[in-house]
Amino acid sequence: QVQLVESGGGLVQAGGSLRLSCTASVNIFRISEMGWYRQAPGKQRESVATITGGGTIAYADFAKGRFTISRDTAKNTVYLQMNSLKPEDTADYYCYAEAFRSGYWGQGTQVTVSS
């Protein structure tokens, strides 16, 4: 069982930045992959960025050049630094972890970007 606690969402103006954090309840090296997903109202949940246990990173096209996923293994925490935010980035952002042959989701954190 893995519990994920997210923080860092909020309201920001277009062009601003936010950093989301996701702390896992287990040693991060026991997690095969962690990532951030988002879901805007009326839309399907989509991948934003992922990082494997080996450190391989992947970004959605819309995130490339603006978002950065990173991790602090000592804190069992994954971050999503979001820069140059746009109104279309407004969504609930969810942390995801794949471990022990199961997938786990955080409770979500809301990001609102005003124009």
N, C-alpha and C positions, 0 to 999 in steps of 0.2 A: 504494500500500500504506500502510495506517495501522495503527500499533501503539498499543494502549491499555493503560496500566498503572494498575491500581486499588490503592487502599489505604484503610485506615480502618475495616475491619470489626472485629468482636470480640463480646465477651459483655457485655451490659448488663442491668441490672434494668429491669423494667417501669416506665415513667415517665421513664426516662433518655433520654440523647441520644447520637447518634453523628454524625460527619461523614465521609462517603465522598469520596474524591478520585479523579479519573480524568484522567491526563495523556496527551495525544495526541502522536504522534511527528511530526506535521506542524502547520503553522500552522493554528490553530483556524478562521480565516476561510476556509480551503479546505474546511471540513467543512460540509455543508448542514444537518445536524441531529445533535445528540448527545443521549443520554438514558440513563436508568437503568431497568433491568428487574430483575425478581426471580423466583426460582423456588423455591418451597417443596417439600419432599419429597412426591412423589406428585402434584404439581400442575403445570399448564402454566406456562410463563414468561409473565409479564405486565408490561405497561408500568407504571412508577412515575411518571416525570416526563421530559419532553423539552424541549429548547430548540433553536430553529432558529438558523441563522446570523444571521438578522435580529433575534434576541432574543425571538421569540415563545415563550412557555412554556405547557405544558399539563401537567396533573396528573391522575392517576387519582383517582377519588372518595375512595378510602381515604387518599390522601396529602394531600388538600386541608386546609389549616389546621395540618398537623403537619410536613410535609416542605417544604423549599425547595431548588430547584435554582438554581444560579448558576454563573457562569464568570469566570475571570481570563484574559483574552485574552493578556496578557503572558506568562503561564505555560503557555498552551495547556491549561488545566485546567478541568474542570467539577466542581462539588461537589454533593453531596446532603446537606443538613443535615436530620437526622431527629430530631425532638423528640417527647416524649410517646409513646415507643415502647411497643408492646404485644406480648405473646407471639405473636400472629398475624402480626407483622412478621418473625418468624424465617424466614430464607431465604438463599439465595445471591443476591447482588446483582451484576449485570453492567452494565458500561458498554457503550454501543453508539454507533457513529458511522456516518453515511452520507456517503460521499464518493467522488468519481470513479466514480459509478454503481455502487458496491458497498457492502455493509454489513460492518462490522467489529465484533468482540466482544472485550472484555477477558477475562481469565482468571477473573474472578469473585472476590468477597470475601464471606466468610461473616458473617452477622449473626445473633446468637442473643440473644433477649430472654427472660429468665427471669421467672417470675411471683413 
